[in-house]
Amino acid sequence: MGRVELGGIVKDVNLQLVPEATENDYVLVHVGVAISTIDEEEANRSLDFLRQMNELDDLYNSPTGENVTQEDIDRQGNLIISKMMA
């Protein structure tokens, strides 16, 4: 297991599929599992794409303007690019 961060959101993820991942590596996470490591350039391109598609907004905002719970953030953040933490 490891901890990843995206825009201030920290999650525990399973690292079994990326045993080579180390601190400060970027990883692609799906449903709580890191599925691959990617370089910083690819991470930035992916984040830009997600921003353009307004996919990251769902991590922080509720469509109804209500407070977003951690459970909502976790559910909406199933496909994120994350940076490994210590």
N, CA, C and O of each residue as an XYZ file, in Angstrom:
344
protein
N       0.842     -1.178      0.000
C       0.000      0.000      0.000
C       0.890      1.244      0.000
O       2.026      1.223      0.474
N       0.338      2.318     -0.543
C       1.046      3.585     -0.553
C       0.054      4.729     -0.508
O      -1.153      4.529     -0.636
N       0.574      5.925     -0.326
C      -0.262      7.121     -0.281
C       0.039      7.957     -1.512
O       1.197      8.126     -1.894
N      -1.011      8.478     -2.128
C      -0.864      9.344     -3.286
C      -1.614     10.649     -3.036
O      -2.525     10.709     -2.210
N      -1.216     11.690     -3.763
C      -1.833     13.004     -3.595
C      -2.149     13.591     -4.954
O      -1.349     13.512     -5.887
N      -3.335     14.183     -5.052
C      -3.723     14.930     -6.235
C      -4.470     16.162     -5.778
O      -5.577     16.062     -5.248
N      -3.877     17.313     -5.976
C      -4.549     18.555     -5.643
C      -5.015     18.657     -4.211
O      -6.084     19.204     -3.941
N      -4.226     18.138     -3.292
C      -4.579     18.217     -1.886
C      -5.379     17.041     -1.369
O      -5.580     16.918     -0.160
N      -5.837     16.180     -2.250
C      -6.556     14.977     -1.838
C      -5.546     13.862     -1.684
O      -4.803     13.569     -2.621
N      -5.504     13.235     -0.522
C      -4.573     12.144     -0.252
C      -5.378     10.855     -0.114
O      -6.378     10.804      0.601
N      -4.927      9.826     -0.807
C      -5.605      8.530     -0.771
C      -4.589      7.414     -0.563
O      -3.444      7.509     -1.004
N      -5.020      6.367      0.106
C      -4.234      5.142      0.176
C      -4.592      4.312     -1.046
O      -5.768      4.157     -1.373
N      -3.577      3.776     -1.726
C      -3.815      2.956     -2.914
C      -2.977      1.687     -2.850
O      -1.939      1.633     -2.190
N      -3.448      0.691     -3.542
C      -2.754     -0.579     -3.667
C      -1.658     -0.424     -4.719
O      -1.922      0.046     -5.825
N      -0.433     -0.816     -4.379
C       0.709     -0.682     -5.287
C       1.166     -2.028     -5.860
O       2.237     -2.109     -6.461
N       0.384     -3.055     -5.683
C       0.807     -4.391     -6.092
C       1.150     -4.481     -7.582
O       2.041     -5.243     -7.958
N       0.466     -3.725     -8.427
C       0.728     -3.802     -9.867
C       1.912     -2.948    -10.314
O       2.364     -3.060    -11.453
N       2.416     -2.098     -9.420
C       3.555     -1.233     -9.759
C       4.612     -1.304     -8.661
O       4.880     -0.301     -8.000
N       5.216     -2.478     -8.458
C       6.199     -2.620     -7.379
C       7.414     -1.725     -7.572
O       8.155     -1.477     -6.621
N       7.628     -1.235     -8.792
C       8.771     -0.358     -9.065
C       8.513      1.087     -8.649
O       9.446      1.891     -8.639
N       7.275      1.440     -8.306
C       6.940      2.822     -7.948
C       7.645      3.226     -6.652
O       7.692      2.466     -5.685
N       8.186      4.434     -6.662
C       8.867      4.968     -5.487
C       8.333      6.365     -5.195
O       7.553      6.918     -5.971
N       8.756      6.923     -4.082
C       8.348      8.262     -3.694
C       8.635      9.253     -4.822
O       9.697      9.216     -5.442
N       7.674     10.136     -5.075
C       7.725     11.173     -6.111
C       7.501     10.667     -7.523
O       7.595     11.454     -8.465
N       7.206      9.374     -7.714
C       6.793      8.874     -9.023
C       5.334      9.260     -9.256
O       4.558      9.400     -8.311
N       4.981      9.426    -10.511
C       3.588      9.634    -10.882
C       2.998      8.287    -11.253
O       3.636      7.480    -11.929
N       1.772      8.053    -10.802
C       1.106      6.788    -11.089
C      -0.313      7.052    -11.569
O      -0.952      8.022    -11.161
N      -0.788      6.185    -12.429
C      -2.173      6.209    -12.870
C      -2.945      5.299    -11.923
O      -2.601      4.130    -11.754
N      -4.001      5.850    -11.302
C      -4.771      5.100    -10.305
C      -6.181      4.898    -10.810
O      -6.816      5.827    -11.309
N      -6.663      3.678    -10.677
C      -8.036      3.350    -11.039
C      -8.637      2.502     -9.929
O      -8.090      1.456     -9.579
N      -9.737      2.938     -9.385
C     -10.483      2.222     -8.349
C      -9.568      1.819     -7.187
O      -9.637      0.695     -6.689
N      -8.721      2.742     -6.770
C      -7.872      2.507     -5.609
C      -6.634      1.664     -5.855
O      -5.950      1.273     -4.909
N      -6.338      1.380     -7.124
C      -5.174      0.567     -7.467
C      -4.299      1.347     -8.448
O      -4.785      1.797     -9.486
N      -3.023      1.509     -8.130
C      -2.078      2.104     -9.080
C      -1.831      1.082    -10.176
O      -1.394     -0.037     -9.906
N      -2.115      1.475    -11.425
C      -2.019      0.501    -12.515
C      -0.797      0.694    -13.398
O      -0.429     -0.211    -14.148
N      -0.158      1.869    -13.320
C       1.088      2.061    -14.059
C       1.789      3.313    -13.553
O       1.170      4.212    -12.984
N       3.096      3.342    -13.777
C       3.849      4.561    -13.494
C       3.946      5.335    -14.808
O       4.001      4.749    -15.889
N       3.965      6.652    -14.692
C       4.094      7.497    -15.866
C       5.080      8.606    -15.539
O       5.317      8.912    -14.371
N       5.655      9.211    -16.581
C       6.603     10.293    -16.323
C       5.846     11.604    -16.103
O       4.641     11.690    -16.341
N       6.566     12.603    -15.651
C       5.936     13.881    -15.297
C       5.261     14.540    -16.507
O       4.197     15.144    -16.375
N       5.875     14.420    -17.666
C       5.289     15.001    -18.874
C       3.936     14.368    -19.187
O       2.969     15.071    -19.480
N       3.869     13.041    -19.125
C       2.605     12.341    -19.375
C       1.579     12.681    -18.294
O       0.395     12.835    -18.594
N       2.020     12.799    -17.047
C       1.109     13.173    -15.957
C       0.512     14.543    -16.225
O      -0.694     14.734    -16.067
N       1.342     15.502    -16.629
C       0.843     16.845    -16.919
C      -0.115     16.863    -18.101
O      -1.126     17.564    -18.068
N       0.194     16.095    -19.151
C      -0.717     16.014    -20.303
C      -2.049     15.412    -19.884
O      -3.106     15.896    -20.289
N      -2.005     14.365    -19.078
C      -3.237     13.711    -18.624
C      -4.063     14.642    -17.743
O      -5.284     14.712    -17.885
N      -3.400     15.358    -16.832
C      -4.116     16.298    -15.975
C      -4.728     17.426    -16.796
O      -5.860     17.834    -16.533
N      -3.995     17.941    -17.792
C      -4.552     18.979    -18.659
C      -5.793     18.469    -19.382
O      -6.793     19.180    -19.483
N      -5.731     17.252    -19.877
C      -6.876     16.666    -20.567
C      -8.070     16.544    -19.614
O      -9.191     16.903    -19.974
N      -7.829     16.037    -18.400
C      -8.916     15.901    -17.433
C      -9.512     17.255    -17.062
O     -10.725     17.375    -16.885
N      -8.660     18.275    -16.943
C      -9.158     19.633    -16.667
C     -10.042     20.125    -17.815
O     -11.113     20.685    -17.579
N      -9.596     19.918    -19.054
C     -10.373     20.353    -20.218
C     -11.728     19.652    -20.286
O     -12.711     20.229    -20.751
N     -11.771     18.427    -19.829
C     -13.018     17.653    -19.836
C     -13.853     17.912    -18.584
O     -14.906     17.302    -18.396
N     -13.375     18.828    -17.719
C     -14.038     19.138    -16.446
C     -14.188     17.913    -15.545
O     -15.108     17.849    -14.731
N     -13.303     16.961    -15.686
C     -13.359     15.761    -14.858
C     -12.798     16.015    -13.459
O     -13.235     15.374    -12.503
N     -11.855     16.923    -13.319
C     -11.284     17.193    -12.006
C     -12.222     18.027    -11.150
O     -12.162     17.958     -9.923
N     -13.088     18.817    -11.779
C     -14.028     19.626    -11.011
C     -14.886     18.758    -10.105
O     -15.246     19.172     -9.003
N     -15.213     17.566    -10.562
C     -16.047     16.667     -9.762
C     -15.368     16.238     -8.476
O     -16.043     15.844     -7.525
N     -14.051     16.307     -8.428
C     -13.348     15.932     -7.204
C     -13.615     16.924     -6.079
O     -13.572     16.570     -4.901
N     -13.892     18.166     -6.454
C     -13.988     19.227     -5.464
C     -15.373     19.844     -5.339
O     -15.666     20.479     -4.326
N     -16.222     19.679     -6.325
C     -17.506     20.368     -6.338
C     -18.663     19.395     -6.486
O     -18.570     18.395     -7.198
N     -19.735     19.702     -5.811
C     -20.973     18.969     -5.964
C     -21.803     19.648     -7.044
O     -21.855     20.878     -7.079
N     -22.458     18.894     -7.932
C     -23.277     19.532     -8.963
C     -24.446     20.324     -8.376
O     -24.976     21.213     -9.041
N     -24.851     20.024     -7.162
C     -25.971     20.735     -6.540
C     -25.506     21.824     -5.593
O     -26.329     22.499     -4.976
N     -24.186     22.007     -5.467
C     -23.666     23.034     -4.589
C     -23.567     22.601     -3.134
O     -23.199     23.402     -2.274
N     -23.889     21.353     -2.850
C     -23.799     20.837     -1.484
C     -22.353     20.533     -1.131
O     -21.494     20.436     -2.006
N     -22.098     20.386      0.156
C     -20.765     19.979      0.583
C     -20.457     18.594      0.048
O     -21.322     17.718      0.038
N     -19.234     18.397     -0.394
C     -18.806     17.115     -0.930
C     -18.135     16.331      0.189
O     -17.231     16.839      0.852
N     -18.572     15.104      0.399
C     -17.991     14.261      1.441
C     -16.753     13.557      0.913
O     -16.532     13.501     -0.297
N     -15.952     13.025      1.813
C     -14.780     12.255      1.407
C     -15.205     11.049      0.575
O     -14.510     10.670     -0.367
N     -16.333     10.449      0.916
C     -16.835      9.311      0.139
C     -17.140      9.729     -1.297
O     -16.846      8.988     -2.235
N     -17.732     10.919     -1.473
C     -18.006     11.424     -2.818
C     -16.709     11.633     -3.584
O     -16.601     11.258     -4.751
N     -15.729     12.231     -2.923
C     -14.442     12.485     -3.570
C     -13.797     11.168     -3.983
O     -13.293     11.046     -5.099
N     -13.811     10.176     -3.084
C     -13.217      8.878     -3.401
C     -13.926      8.229     -4.580
O     -13.274      7.674     -5.465
N     -15.246      8.290     -4.604
C     -16.010      7.660     -5.681
C     -15.725      8.360     -7.009
O     -15.568      7.701     -8.036
N     -15.658      9.687     -6.991
C     -15.447     10.441     -8.221
C     -13.994     10.405     -8.669
O     -13.703     10.678     -9.834
N     -13.082     10.074     -7.770
C     -11.663     10.102     -8.102
C     -11.094      8.753     -8.473
O      -9.908      8.504     -8.255
N     -11.914      7.871     -9.033
C     -11.442      6.529     -9.358
C     -10.392      6.505    -10.453
O      -9.610      5.558    -10.533
N     -10.359      7.511    -11.286
C      -9.360      7.548    -12.350
C      -8.594      8.854    -12.211
O      -9.036      9.892    -12.704
N      -7.466      8.809    -11.554
C      -6.687     10.012    -11.313
C      -5.218      9.741    -11.564
O      -4.751      8.602    -11.523
N      -4.524     10.799    -11.820
C      -3.069     10.723    -11.913
C      -2.549     11.262    -10.591
O      -2.922     12.358    -10.171
N      -1.712     10.515     -9.956
C      -1.294     10.860     -8.610
C       0.220     10.827     -8.487
O       0.916     10.181     -9.271
N       0.701     11.530     -7.497
C       2.132     11.530     -7.221
C       2.359     10.775     -5.914
O       1.706     11.047     -4.907
N       3.288      9.827     -5.942
C       3.563      9.013     -4.766
C       4.087      9.879     -3.639
O       4.842     10.826     -3.856
N       3.673      9.535     -2.434
C       4.112     10.238     -1.241
C       4.903      9.281     -0.369
O       4.851      8.067     -0.564
N       5.632      9.824      0.587
C       6.405      9.000      1.534
C       5.463      8.166      2.370
O       5.909      7.403      3.228
